[in-house]
Amino acid sequence: MIIIDESTNNNLTNITILLAKNEIIQMIGYLKELLLNEENSTHYHLNNDNYSKEITLASYEKNGCLDNFSEKHKNLILSEE
């Protein structure tokens, strides 16, 4: 699991996420799509109602194809413990 604060570029280790019911429903849908996507090339953006907050969801395999990730994200994936 990699958690990045894209605003500060910090790799976070402990977060709390509080979601409204409609956001939970949307997240579940996105996560199901990520599970079904065998190419691991898809990502989703879960936003709040006024688009002032965003969670980006993506799936990866450390030993899989990382071509669709930025260099920053590739390095984080490859260095993950």
N, C-alpha and C positions, 0 to 999 in steps of 0.2 A: 504494500500500500504506500502510495506516495501522495502527500498532501502539500500543495504549494500555495503560498499566498502570492498570487501573480502581481499584486501591487508592490510588494516589497522584495519579491524573489526569495523569500524565506521558505525553507523546507520545514514544515510544521510536524510535530509529533503527537500532539494531543489537542483535539478540537471538540467543540460541541456544536451540533447542528440542530436547530429548532425549525421545524417545517409546519406550514399550514396543511390541512387535509388535502386541498387541491394540489399542492406541491408534492406531497407524498405520492398521490396517484400518478402524477406526471413522472416522478422519479422512478417509480416501479415500472412504468411503461418503457422508459429509456433503458433501465437495467435489463429488462427482458430482451429488448432489441440488441443490446450489447452481447448478451449470452448467445443469441441466435446468429450473430454476425461472425462467420468463421474467418473472415479476412482481417479482423481487428483494425479496420481502417476507419471506423466510424467513431465520432464523438458527439456528445449532446450538451447543450447549454440549458440548464434549469435556471430560470429567472424568477424573481418575485414579480408582483403585479405591475410595478412601475419601472422595471428593468434597472433598478439601482443596485441590485445584488445578483450575483451569478455563481453557480456551481457548474464546472465543466466535468463531465463524466466520460471516461474513456477506459477501454480495456487493453491490456498489454500482456505479452508473455516475454519474460526476460530473455529467453533464448529464441524468441520468434522474430519476425520481421518488424523492424522499427522504422522503416522508411517514411512513414506518414507522421512521425513525430519530429518536433524541432530538435536542434542539437542540444539545447538545454534539457529538454525532457528525455532525450536518449541517454544523456550522461547521467541523469538522476536514476533512470531505470537500470542502467548497467552498473551503477555504484550502490544500488540498494542492497542492504544486508538482510 
